[in-house]
Amino acid sequence: MKTLVELMEERQKHADELSEVKLKKASIEEKLKSATIGEEELAQLKSDAEELVSKAEELKNKISKLDVEIEEKEDNLNKAAKSIKEVQKGKTQMEYLKTKEAALDFARILMDNEGSSNSARKAWEANLAEKGVTDVNKILPEPVLIAIQNAFNDYDGILNHVTKDPRYAVRVALQTQQAKAKGHQNGKTKKDESFVFIDYTINSAAVYIKYSFEYADLKKDTTGAYFNYVMNELAQGFIRAVERAVVIGDGKNSDDDDKITEIKSIAEETLTQLFDTQEISVDGEFDSTVLETLVKGIDKLAANTTPILVTSKTIARKLKMVKDGEKRYIDPQPFAPISQTGNVIAGYQVYVYDWMEDATNPIIAFADKAYKMIGDDVSADRFEDYDVTMNRRHIELASVLGGRLGQYKSAVKFTKG
């Protein structure tokens, strides 16, 4: 069965042939008007004219039949398009926004309206209306944002073990001396209880990650794979920076323009009421003595919540392979893979990060929910801008964040013994 395009091409071919026949017929008619024409030539011209008339009728019939087929095809396509639109309008979550088509349409509209966010917005809204999308509260295609959302929604790491406060500046007051009731004897003066507090303020500042897409690269990215890859990497890079800043700091000097200033790391914490320390030997194979030292350090946590350990893959493996006095592995699965997310080793929740390999502290332990994050909910707003002079689209993820330990003796820094 021929497609609509093939039918239209065939009709055009016959229409061109008919035009040619008409021109030849008109030429013969002009010659027939000549008074000097001979009988033999006249008979030939009449024969040619009759043949052209017959050819013209044949072509007209073919074109007429093709017109009927084309009309049927167009009618069927219109019905199908109408049916699709009706289905789209009936869907509660606007399925169009979840499709790859939506992402490509969005990228195409951005490219066609470079330099004008207002015209791009209007063009995109018109496209949504055409597709039957009516919920204006959700107007971006999911494939454009899905990588970012997945990175934050499917996250499994230490940031699940911090408290979250939406304020952008928080004052923390900690009582460092516990109140104790006293006995009373007749005739003795009762003493007031003394309370000792420390207080400090957690502030917040912007944390960002950005990337610039070249115009040509975006044009060539017809499947959206390059765009989605970069979006995912931006989200992952944002999270990695915050994780590291919480545990050991971002690794930049204090005067660096890119320093994450308001997320105070546990390793760099100087307020002694917030942490304790414990020496531990991490050279060579670990034995039960190392585990005992680990437990001794973790027991210094004042908080009663679950201890969270952060270390390197190397040390995590050594902990899993500790043997008891009879040379039996203590861990039930000593050779199981070390997960990049969460591990349970020696009964503790352990997280492994590559930046802990060269860290000053081989292990950092903190009490669950003892580290206080303030500001945005460990996620990121997305911004973009088109630079006409450089033909680049700049895309940035940014948040306003701050953080610091928020409980008395809520972390232990293990030092190399």
C-alpha positions in Angstrom: 0.0 0.0 0.0 1.4 3.4 -1.1 2.0 6.1 1.5 0.5 9.6 1.2 3.8 11.0 0.0 4.1 8.4 -2.7 0.6 9.0 -3.9 1.2 12.8 -4.1 4.5 12.2 -5.9 2.7 10.0 -8.5 -0.1 12.5 -8.9 2.5 15.3 -9.5 4.2 13.1 -12.1 0.9 12.6 -14.0 0.1 16.3 -13.7 3.4 17.2 -15.4 2.7 14.6 -18.2 -0.7 16.1 -18.7 0.7 19.6 -19.0 3.1 18.4 -21.6 0.3 16.7 -23.6 -1.7 19.9 -23.5 1.3 21.9 -24.9 1.7 19.4 -27.7 -2.0 19.5 -28.5 -2.0 23.4 -28.5 1.0 23.3 -30.9 -0.9 20.9 -33.3 -4.0 23.2 -33.2 -1.9 26.1 -34.3 -0.5 24.2 -37.2 -4.0 23.1 -38.3 -5.0 26.7 -38.7 -2.3 27.2 -41.4 -3.7 27.5 -44.9 -0.5 26.2 -46.6 -0.6 22.8 -44.9 -0.7 19.7 -47.2 -3.3 16.9 -47.1 -0.8 14.2 -45.9 0.6 16.4 -43.1 -3.0 17.4 -42.2 -3.9 13.7 -41.8 -0.9 13.1 -39.6 -1.6 16.1 -37.4 -5.2 15.0 -36.9 -4.0 11.5 -35.9 -1.5 13.0 -33.5 -4.2 15.3 -32.0 -6.6 12.4 -31.5 -3.8 10.4 -29.8 -3.0 13.3 -27.5 -6.7 13.7 -26.6 -6.8 10.0 -25.7 -3.6 10.4 -23.6 -5.0 13.4 -21.9 -8.2 11.6 -20.9 -6.1 8.7 -19.6 -4.0 11.0 -17.4 -7.0 12.9 -16.1 -8.6 9.6 -15.0 -5.4 8.5 -13.2 -5.2 11.9 -11.5 -8.8 11.7 -10.5 -8.4 8.3 -9.0 -5.2 9.5 -7.1 -7.2 12.5 -5.8 -9.7 10.1 -4.3 -7.0 8.0 -2.7 -5.1 11.1 -1.4 -8.3 12.5 0.1 -9.0 9.2 1.9 -5.5 9.1 3.2 -5.7 12.7 4.5 -9.0 12.0 6.1 -7.7 8.9 7.9 -4.6 10.9 9.1 -6.8 13.7 10.4 -9.0 11.3 12.3 -5.9 9.6 13.8 -4.4 12.9 14.9 -7.7 14.0 16.4 -8.0 10.7 18.3 -4.4 11.1 19.7 -5.2 14.6 20.8 -8.3 13.5 22.5 -6.4 10.7 24.3 -3.7 13.2 25.4 -6.3 15.6 26.8 -7.9 12.8 28.8 -4.6 11.9 30.6 -4.2 13.4 34.0 -0.4 13.7 34.0 0.1 14.9 30.5 2.0 11.9 29.1 3.4 14.1 26.3 5.7 15.7 28.9 7.2 12.3 29.7 8.2 11.5 26.1 11.5 12.0 24.3 9.5 13.9 21.7 8.7 16.5 24.3 12.4 16.9 25.2 13.4 17.3 21.5 10.6 19.8 20.9 11.7 21.8 23.9 15.4 21.8 22.8 14.3 22.8 19.2 12.2 25.7 20.5 15.1 26.9 22.6 17.3 26.8 19.6 14.8 28.6 17.3 14.4 31.4 19.9 17.9 31.9 21.0 18.4 35.2 22.8 14.8 35.6 23.7 13.4 33.7 26.7 10.1 35.4 26.3 9.5 34.3 22.8 10.8 30.8 23.7 8.3 30.6 26.5 5.4 31.6 24.3 6.4 29.2 21.6 6.6 26.4 24.2 3.2 27.2 25.7 1.7 27.2 22.2 3.2 23.8 21.6 1.8 22.4 24.9 -1.6 23.7 23.9 -1.4 22.0 20.6 -0.4 18.7 22.3 -3.4 19.0 24.7 -1.4 19.8 27.8 -3.5 22.0 30.1 -1.8 21.9 33.5 0.4 25.1 33.4 1.9 24.2 36.8 4.0 21.5 35.1 5.3 22.7 31.8 8.8 21.3 31.4 9.4 18.0 29.7 10.4 15.2 32.0 13.3 14.0 30.0 14.9 17.4 30.4 14.7 17.2 34.2 14.5 13.5 34.9 18.3 13.1 35.4 18.4 15.9 37.9 15.3 14.7 39.8 16.6 11.1 39.8 19.9 12.2 41.3 18.2 13.8 44.2 15.2 11.5 44.6 17.1 8.2 44.3 20.0 9.5 46.4 21.5 7.1 49.0 24.3 8.6 51.0 25.3 10.6 54.1 23.0 13.5 53.3 20.1 11.2 54.3 21.5 11.3 57.8 21.6 15.1 58.4 18.8 17.3 59.8 17.3 19.8 57.4 16.2 23.3 58.5 14.7 25.6 55.8 16.0 28.8 57.5 19.1 30.5 55.9 20.7 31.4 59.3 20.3 29.4 62.5 21.6 30.1 66.0 22.4 26.9 68.0 22.7 26.9 71.8 24.1 23.7 73.4 24.0 22.9 77.1 27.4 21.3 77.9 26.8 20.5 81.6 23.9 18.2 82.5 21.6 19.2 85.3 21.5 16.8 88.3 19.1 16.7 91.2 20.6 16.9 94.8 19.6 15.5 98.1 18.5 17.9 100.9 19.4 17.7 104.6 17.5 19.5 107.4 18.9 23.0 108.1 21.0 23.1 104.9 20.6 25.8 102.2 19.5 24.5 98.8 21.8 25.3 95.9 20.7 26.5 92.5 21.6 24.4 89.5 24.2 25.8 87.2 23.8 25.6 83.4 26.7 26.0 80.9 25.9 26.8 77.3 27.8 27.4 74.1 26.2 29.1 71.2 27.1 29.7 67.6 25.4 30.6 64.3 25.2 28.5 61.2 25.0 30.7 58.1 24.4 29.8 54.4 25.8 30.8 51.1 25.4 29.8 47.4 26.7 26.5 46.1 26.6 26.1 42.4 27.7 24.0 39.4 27.4 25.1 35.8 28.1 24.0 32.2 28.0 25.8 28.9 26.6 23.9 25.9 27.9 24.9 22.5 25.0 25.8 20.1 26.3 23.3 17.4 26.5 20.5 20.0 22.9 21.0 21.1 21.8 21.1 17.4 23.5 17.8 16.7 22.1 16.2 19.9 18.9 14.9 18.1 18.2 12.2 20.7 18.8 14.3 23.8 21.4 11.8 25.1 24.2 14.4 25.4 21.9 16.9 27.2 20.6 14.3 29.7 24.1 13.0 30.3 25.4 16.5 31.2 22.3 17.2 33.4 22.9 14.0 35.4 26.6 14.8 35.8 25.8 18.3 37.0 23.4 16.9 39.6 25.9 14.2 40.7 28.7 16.8 40.9 26.6 19.1 43.0 25.8 16.3 45.5 29.4 15.1 45.6 30.6 18.6 46.5 28.1 18.9 49.3 28.9 15.4 50.7 32.6 16.1 50.8 32.1 19.6 52.3 30.1 18.1 55.1 32.7 15.4 56.0 36.3 16.7 55.2 35.8 20.0 53.5 35.8 20.8 49.8 39.6 20.8 49.6 40.0 24.4 48.5 42.0 27.1 50.3 40.1 29.6 52.4 40.9 32.4 50.0 39.8 30.5 46.9 37.0 32.1 44.9 35.2 28.8 44.6 35.4 27.9 48.3 32.2 26.5 49.8 32.3 28.7 52.8 29.3 28.0 55.0 29.3 24.2 55.1 31.6 23.5 58.0 33.2 20.1 57.8 33.4 17.6 60.6 37.1 17.0 60.0 37.9 20.7 60.2 35.6 21.4 63.2 37.5 23.3 66.0 34.7 23.7 68.6 35.8 20.9 70.9 32.4 20.5 72.6 31.1 19.2 69.3 33.5 16.3 68.7 35.9 13.9 70.2 39.0 12.1 68.8 40.3 8.5 68.8 43.6 7.1 67.6 43.3 4.0 65.4 46.0 1.9 63.5 45.0 1.5 59.9 48.3 0.0 58.5 48.4 -3.7 57.5 45.7 -6.2 58.1 43.1 -5.4 60.8 42.5 -7.7 63.7 40.0 -7.7 66.6 42.1 -5.0 68.4 41.3 -2.6 65.6 37.6 -3.3 66.0 37.9 -2.7 69.7 39.5 0.6 69.1 36.8 1.5 66.6 34.1 0.7 69.2 36.0 2.7 71.8 35.9 5.7 69.6 32.3 5.4 68.6 31.3 5.0 72.3 32.6 8.6 72.8 29.5 9.9 70.9 27.2 11.5 73.4 24.1 11.2 71.1 22.2 7.9 71.3 21.2 7.8 67.6 22.7 5.4 65.1 26.4 6.0 64.4 27.3 6.8 60.8 30.8 5.9 59.6 32.5 7.5 56.6 35.7 6.0 55.3 37.6 4.8 52.2 37.0 1.6 50.3 40.4 0.3 51.4 39.6 0.6 55.1 36.0 -0.7 54.6 37.4 -3.9 53.1 39.9 -4.3 55.9 37.1 -3.9 58.5 35.0 -6.6 56.6 37.9 -9.1 56.7 38.8 -8.9 60.4 39.2 -12.4 62.0 38.6 -13.5 65.5 41.1 -15.3 67.8 40.4 -18.6 66.0 41.1 -17.1 62.5 37.4 -17.0 61.5 36.0 -14.0 59.7 33.8 -12.0 61.9 31.7 -10.5 59.1 29.3 -13.0 57.6 30.2 -11.9 54.0 33.8 -10.7 54.1 34.3 -10.9 50.4 31.0 -9.2 49.4 31.4 -6.1 47.2 31.8 -2.8 48.9 28.8 -0.7 47.9 29.2 3.0 46.9 26.0 3.7 48.9 25.5 2.0 52.2 27.2 -0.9 53.9 26.7 -2.6 57.2 30.1 -3.6 58.6 30.7 -4.7 62.2 27.1 -3.7 62.9 27.7 -0.1 61.8 26.3 1.9 58.8 29.3 2.6 56.7 29.5 4.9 53.6 32.5 4.8 51.3 33.8 7.7 49.2 36.9 8.0 47.0 37.9 11.3 48.5 38.5 9.5 51.8 41.4 7.6 50.4 43.8 10.5 51.1 41.9 12.2 53.9 43.8 13.2 57.1 41.2 11.2 59.1 40.9 7.6 57.9 37.5 7.3 59.5 34.9 10.0 60.5 31.9 9.0 62.6 28.9 11.1 63.4 25.6 10.5 65.1 22.6 10.1 62.8 20.8 13.5 62.3 23.4 15.3 64.4 24.8 17.4 61.5 22.5 20.3 60.8 22.0 21.4 57.2 20.2 24.7 56.7 18.7 26.5 53.6 17.5 24.7 50.5 16.6 21.0 51.0 19.8 19.5 49.6 18.5 20.0 46.1 19.1 22.6 43.4 17.3 25.2 41.4 18.0 25.2 37.7 18.9 28.3 35.8 19.8 28.9 32.1 20.8 31.7 29.9 21.7 32.0 26.2 24.8 34.0 25.3 24.2 35.3 21.8 27.7 36.6 21.4 29.3 33.2 22.0 26.5 31.0 20.7 26.3 29.1 24.0 23.6 28.0 26.4 24.7 28.3 30.0 22.9 25.9 32.5 23.5 26.1 36.2 22.3 24.2 39.3 22.4 26.4 42.5 21.3 26.3 46.1 21.8 28.4 49.2 23.2 26.0 51.8 25.0 26.0 55.1 25.8 23.3 57.7 27.6 22.3 60.9 27.5 19.8 63.7 24.5 20.7 65.9 24.8 18.4 68.9 27.2 18.0 71.8 29.9 15.5 71.2 28.1 14.3 68.0 31.2 13.3 66.0 34.4 11.4 66.4 37.5 12.0 64.3 39.7 8.9 64.1 43.4 9.8 63.7 46.1 7.6 62.4 47.9 5.9 65.4 
